[in-house]
Amino acid sequence: MRTIARLLQSFNNVPYRATSSCEIVTGRELDAHFRFYNTWKYPKRVFKLPANIKSLVMKKVAEAPKIPPFHPPPLISLPMQPNSRRVGAIAVKAGMTQTWDENGVKLPLTVLFIDDCQVIGIKYPEKHGYWALQVGAGYRKQKSISPSESGLYLKLGLPFKHDLSEFRISQDAVLPVGTKVSAAHFVAGQNVDVTGYTKYKGFQGVMKRWGFKGLPASHGVSLAHRSPGSIGNRKSPGKVWKGKKLPGHMGDERRTVHNCLLYKVDAARNLLFVRGQIPGPAGEFVYIRDAISVPKTKKATWGLPFPTYLGELSNLHATLYKSPKDPYRPYAEEADYFPIKWKKGD
């Protein structure tokens, strides 16, 4: 096989006449052939800079301002200011359950498990333009992540994380790298925003995806009962408008549920119980943070640990939110009011 000779002769796009036929094979065609079939490509040419240009480049590099590394302050408990913004956490959606509160009201709860959530990076304005913390949670083998990502964990001395996320913070809420964010970071009774990815439904039709009515079951309709119907005219407009609701992939979209009530916090087991449902199937990662649309006066009454909880988790007990209002109070004059609604032995 005369591959090397053809490559050398066609390096500068010089035609090569094949001996078996009268076909002319150019260097461009050979390059395409080896690029797509043999995964071979020409090595990049490296040229040395002239001395005068190299000196100018090195001078510019030396004059460029060097951004010093950021060293966070020592980790101590501080009073939370009205404009302070804490870091969030990455949790695993364990599933759903239910419970009854002290008034006898049944509550649907979503259980979230915070699995070894740690700070793995800091972003600051001098280098990145804003304050943020990079957080990782879970565990993954080194062979399952990229070499650059595994090198970061090895450099920091942290275990390999399964999922990463970034949370914007205020300057006074900076945490050192390696700090753990546990369930004690949150308080029962506060409101949180939970972000996740909805369940993936695959390729679905318009009736399931968009809630279309469909076509009639009879009266001339054959084999098109679940079709969308007309999607446009013939000449005017002569096209299908952008954004037209048609069949396609459904689910797996990023969604955020705002102002969810955190009903229970079990810090010893790193469990959070959120009232209501949140997006995503069980076993997937979700991102939880303090609610951003809550008034500052209300947020000040929660008693949040700032910048995070620094004590031992094993000494903490599970805390519950107690509703200040009795929903059955308006019916106190009726005979079946809650205190005598269920009697022992009935």
C-alpha positions as CSV (number, residue, x, y, z in Angstrom):
1,M,0.0,0.0,0.0
2,R,1.5,3.3,-1.2
3,T,-0.1,5.4,1.6
4,I,3.1,7.1,2.8
5,A,4.2,8.0,-0.8
6,R,0.8,9.4,-1.6
7,L,0.8,11.4,1.6
8,L,4.2,12.9,1.0
9,Q,3.4,13.8,-2.6
10,S,0.0,15.3,-1.7
11,F,1.1,17.2,1.3
12,N,1.0,20.5,-0.5
13,N,-2.2,19.4,-2.5
14,V,-0.1,18.0,-5.4
15,P,-2.1,15.6,-7.5
16,Y,-1.2,11.9,-7.4
17,R,-2.0,9.7,-10.3
18,A,-3.2,6.3,-9.2
19,T,-1.5,3.4,-11.0
20,S,-4.6,1.2,-11.0
21,S,-6.8,3.8,-12.7
22,C,-6.8,7.2,-14.2
23,E,-8.3,8.7,-11.1
24,I,-6.5,11.8,-9.7
25,V,-6.4,11.8,-5.9
26,T,-5.6,15.1,-4.3
27,G,-4.1,15.8,-0.8
28,R,-7.4,17.3,0.3
29,E,-9.2,14.0,-0.5
30,L,-6.6,12.0,1.3
31,D,-6.8,14.2,4.3
32,A,-10.6,13.7,4.4
33,H,-10.2,10.0,4.0
34,F,-7.7,9.5,6.8
35,R,-9.6,12.0,9.1
36,F,-12.9,10.2,8.9
37,Y,-11.9,6.6,8.3
38,N,-8.5,6.1,10.0
39,T,-8.8,8.9,12.5
40,W,-5.4,10.3,11.3
41,K,-4.7,13.9,10.8
42,Y,-1.6,16.0,10.0
43,P,0.4,17.2,13.0
44,K,0.2,20.9,13.6
45,R,3.1,23.0,12.3
46,V,4.9,24.8,15.1
47,F,6.9,27.9,14.1
48,K,9.3,29.7,16.4
49,L,8.7,33.4,16.9
50,P,11.4,35.8,15.9
51,A,13.5,37.2,18.7
52,N,12.1,40.8,18.4
53,I,8.4,39.6,18.4
54,K,9.1,37.1,21.2
55,S,10.6,39.8,23.4
56,L,7.5,42.0,22.9
57,V,5.2,39.1,23.8
58,M,7.2,38.3,27.0
59,K,7.1,42.0,27.9
60,K,3.3,42.1,27.6
61,V,3.0,38.9,29.6
62,A,5.1,40.3,32.4
63,E,3.2,43.6,32.5
64,A,-0.2,41.8,32.6
65,P,-1.8,42.1,36.1
66,K,-1.6,38.9,38.1
67,I,-4.7,38.0,40.1
68,P,-3.6,36.7,43.5
69,P,-5.4,33.6,44.9
70,F,-8.3,34.2,47.2
71,H,-7.9,33.1,50.8
72,P,-11.2,32.9,52.7
73,P,-11.5,34.2,56.2
74,P,-11.6,31.7,59.2
75,L,-14.8,29.9,59.5
76,I,-16.8,31.3,62.5
77,S,-20.5,31.9,63.2
78,L,-21.7,35.4,62.2
79,P,-24.9,37.3,62.5
80,M,-26.9,37.1,59.2
81,Q,-27.4,40.5,57.6
82,P,-30.6,41.4,55.6
83,N,-28.7,41.3,52.3
84,S,-26.7,38.2,53.1
85,R,-27.2,35.2,50.7
86,R,-26.1,31.8,51.8
87,V,-24.9,28.8,49.8
88,G,-27.3,26.1,48.8
89,A,-27.0,22.3,48.8
90,I,-27.2,19.3,46.5
91,A,-29.6,16.6,47.7
92,V,-30.9,13.3,46.4
93,K,-34.7,12.9,46.0
94,A,-35.3,9.7,48.0
95,G,-39.1,9.6,47.4
96,M,-42.4,10.7,48.9
97,T,-44.2,10.0,52.1
98,Q,-47.0,11.5,54.2
99,T,-47.6,12.5,57.8
100,W,-50.2,14.2,60.0
101,D,-49.5,17.4,61.9
102,E,-50.7,18.3,65.4
103,N,-54.0,19.5,63.9
104,G,-54.7,16.3,62.2
105,V,-54.0,17.6,58.6
106,K,-52.4,15.1,56.3
107,L,-49.3,16.5,54.6
108,P,-47.5,15.0,51.5
109,L,-43.8,15.2,52.0
110,T,-40.8,14.8,49.7
111,V,-37.8,13.3,51.4
112,L,-34.4,14.7,50.4
113,F,-31.0,13.1,51.4
114,I,-27.9,15.3,51.5
115,D,-25.1,12.9,50.6
116,D,-21.7,14.3,51.6
117,C,-22.2,17.8,50.2
118,Q,-18.9,19.8,50.2
119,V,-17.5,23.1,48.9
120,I,-15.0,22.3,46.2
121,G,-14.3,25.8,44.8
122,I,-14.7,29.6,45.3
123,K,-15.4,32.2,42.7
124,Y,-14.6,35.8,43.5
125,P,-15.0,39.2,41.6
126,E,-11.3,39.8,40.9
127,K,-11.1,36.7,38.8
128,H,-14.6,35.6,37.9
129,G,-16.7,38.8,38.3
130,Y,-19.0,37.6,41.0
131,W,-19.2,35.7,44.3
132,A,-20.2,32.0,44.2
133,L,-19.4,28.7,45.7
134,Q,-19.0,25.4,43.7
135,V,-20.5,22.5,45.6
136,G,-20.2,18.8,45.0
137,A,-22.2,15.8,46.4
138,G,-22.4,12.0,46.1
139,Y,-19.6,9.7,45.1
140,R,-18.2,8.5,41.8
141,K,-15.2,6.3,40.9
142,Q,-12.2,8.0,39.4
143,K,-12.5,6.0,36.1
144,S,-16.0,7.5,35.6
145,I,-14.8,11.2,35.5
146,S,-12.5,13.1,33.2
147,P,-8.8,13.4,34.1
148,S,-9.0,17.1,34.5
149,E,-11.9,16.8,37.0
150,S,-10.2,14.0,38.9
151,G,-7.0,16.0,39.1
152,L,-8.9,18.8,40.8
153,Y,-10.2,16.5,43.5
154,L,-6.7,15.0,44.0
155,K,-5.2,18.5,44.3
156,L,-7.8,19.5,46.9
157,G,-7.6,16.2,48.7
158,L,-11.4,15.7,48.4
159,P,-13.3,12.5,47.4
160,F,-14.6,12.3,43.9
161,K,-18.1,13.8,43.6
162,H,-21.0,12.5,41.5
163,D,-22.7,15.9,40.9
164,L,-21.6,19.5,40.9
165,S,-23.4,22.8,41.1
166,E,-22.8,26.5,41.7
167,F,-24.6,28.8,44.0
168,R,-24.4,32.6,44.1
169,I,-23.6,34.0,47.5
170,S,-22.8,37.3,49.2
171,Q,-19.2,38.1,50.3
172,D,-19.8,37.4,54.0
173,A,-21.1,33.9,53.2
174,V,-17.9,32.5,51.8
175,L,-16.9,29.0,53.1
176,P,-13.5,27.4,52.8
177,V,-12.9,24.6,50.4
178,G,-13.8,21.2,52.0
179,T,-16.5,22.6,54.3
180,K,-19.5,20.3,54.5
181,V,-23.1,21.6,54.0
182,S,-25.4,19.3,55.9
183,A,-29.1,19.2,56.7
184,A,-28.5,21.4,59.7
185,H,-27.7,24.2,57.2
186,F,-31.5,24.6,56.9
187,V,-34.2,25.2,59.6
188,A,-37.7,23.7,59.8
189,G,-40.3,26.2,58.9
190,Q,-38.3,28.1,56.4
191,N,-39.1,28.4,52.7
192,V,-36.8,26.9,50.1
193,D,-36.5,26.9,46.3
194,V,-35.9,23.4,44.9
195,T,-34.6,22.9,41.3
196,G,-34.6,19.6,39.5
197,Y,-35.1,17.9,36.1
198,T,-38.5,16.6,35.3
199,K,-39.2,12.9,34.5
200,Y,-38.2,12.0,31.0
201,K,-41.2,10.7,29.0
202,G,-39.5,10.0,25.7
203,F,-41.1,10.8,22.3
204,Q,-44.7,11.6,22.9
205,G,-47.7,12.8,20.8
206,V,-49.5,16.0,21.1
207,M,-52.3,14.6,23.3
208,K,-49.9,13.6,26.0
209,R,-47.3,16.3,25.5
210,W,-49.6,19.3,25.0
211,G,-53.0,18.1,26.1
212,F,-54.6,18.2,22.7
213,K,-58.2,17.0,22.4
214,G,-57.5,14.8,19.3
215,L,-59.8,14.1,16.4
216,P,-63.3,12.5,16.6
217,A,-63.6,8.8,17.0
218,S,-66.0,8.5,14.0
219,H,-67.6,10.8,11.4
220,G,-65.0,10.1,8.7
221,V,-61.9,10.0,10.8
222,S,-59.7,6.9,10.1
223,L,-56.3,6.1,11.7
224,A,-55.8,9.7,12.8
225,H,-57.7,9.9,16.1
226,R,-54.6,11.1,18.1
227,S,-53.1,13.3,15.4
228,P,-52.6,17.1,15.9
229,G,-54.8,18.1,12.8
230,S,-53.8,21.0,10.6
231,I,-50.4,22.6,11.3
232,G,-50.7,25.4,8.6
233,N,-52.2,26.5,5.3
234,R,-51.0,25.8,1.8
235,K,-50.0,29.1,0.2
236,S,-50.5,31.6,3.1
237,P,-48.3,31.4,5.1
238,G,-46.9,28.4,3.2
239,K,-44.9,27.2,6.2
240,V,-45.1,25.9,9.7
241,W,-44.8,28.7,12.3
242,K,-41.9,28.5,14.8
243,G,-43.1,27.2,18.2
244,K,-45.9,25.1,16.8
245,K,-46.9,22.4,19.3
246,L,-46.0,19.1,17.7
247,P,-44.9,15.7,18.8
248,G,-41.5,15.4,20.3
249,H,-39.3,14.7,23.3
250,M,-41.2,15.3,26.6
251,G,-39.7,15.8,30.0
252,D,-36.1,16.1,31.3
253,E,-36.4,19.9,31.6
254,R,-35.0,22.1,34.3
255,R,-37.7,23.3,36.6
256,T,-37.8,25.2,39.9
257,V,-40.5,25.0,42.6
258,H,-40.4,28.2,44.7
259,N,-41.3,28.8,48.3
260,C,-41.6,25.2,49.4
261,L,-42.2,24.8,53.1
262,L,-39.5,22.8,54.9
263,Y,-41.6,20.8,57.3
264,K,-39.0,18.7,59.0
265,V,-35.2,18.6,59.4
266,D,-33.5,15.4,60.6
267,A,-29.9,16.6,60.8
268,A,-28.6,13.4,62.4
269,R,-29.5,11.5,59.3
270,N,-29.1,14.4,56.8
271,L,-32.7,14.3,55.8
272,L,-35.0,17.1,54.7
273,F,-38.8,16.8,54.4
274,V,-40.3,19.3,52.0
275,R,-44.0,19.8,51.9
276,G,-45.4,19.0,48.4
277,Q,-43.8,17.6,45.3
278,I,-40.6,18.6,43.5
279,P,-39.6,17.8,39.9
280,G,-37.6,14.7,39.0
281,P,-37.8,10.9,39.7
282,A,-36.6,9.3,42.8
283,G,-32.8,8.9,43.0
284,E,-32.0,12.0,41.0
285,F,-30.1,15.0,42.3
286,V,-31.9,18.3,43.1
287,Y,-30.6,21.7,44.2
288,I,-32.1,23.3,47.3
289,R,-31.4,26.9,48.5
290,D,-33.1,29.6,50.6
291,A,-36.1,31.1,49.0
292,I,-35.1,34.3,47.2
293,S,-38.6,35.9,46.9
294,V,-39.3,35.9,50.6
295,P,-39.3,39.3,52.3
296,K,-36.2,40.1,54.4
297,T,-38.3,40.7,57.5
298,K,-39.7,37.2,57.3
299,K,-36.4,35.6,56.5
300,A,-34.9,37.2,59.7
301,T,-37.4,35.3,61.9
302,W,-36.2,31.9,60.7
303,G,-32.9,31.9,62.7
304,L,-30.7,30.5,60.0
305,P,-27.2,29.4,60.9
306,F,-24.7,31.7,59.1
307,P,-22.7,31.1,57.1
308,T,-23.5,27.4,57.9
309,Y,-24.0,25.1,60.8
310,L,-20.6,24.4,62.5
311,G,-21.5,22.0,65.3
312,E,-21.9,18.2,65.6
313,L,-24.8,16.6,63.9
314,S,-25.0,13.6,66.1
315,N,-26.3,15.7,69.0
316,L,-29.2,17.3,67.1
317,H,-32.7,16.0,67.2
318,A,-35.3,16.2,64.4
319,T,-37.2,19.5,64.4
320,L,-40.8,20.0,63.1
321,Y,-42.7,23.0,61.9
322,K,-45.8,23.7,63.9
323,S,-48.6,25.6,62.1
324,P,-49.7,28.7,64.1
325,K,-53.3,28.3,62.8
326,D,-55.8,25.6,63.4
327,P,-57.6,24.9,60.1
328,Y,-60.5,23.4,62.0
329,R,-61.0,26.5,64.3
330,P,-63.8,28.0,62.2
331,Y,-65.8,24.8,62.8
332,A,-65.5,25.0,66.6
333,E,-69.2,25.5,67.1
334,E,-70.1,22.3,65.3
335,A,-70.6,19.0,67.0
336,D,-67.9,17.2,65.1
337,Y,-65.1,19.7,65.9
338,F,-61.6,18.1,65.9
339,P,-61.1,17.6,69.7
340,I,-64.2,15.4,69.9
341,K,-64.2,14.2,66.3
342,W,-62.4,10.9,67.0
343,K,-63.3,9.3,70.3
344,K,-61.6,6.2,71.6
345,G,-63.8,3.1,71.1
346,D,-66.0,4.6,68.3
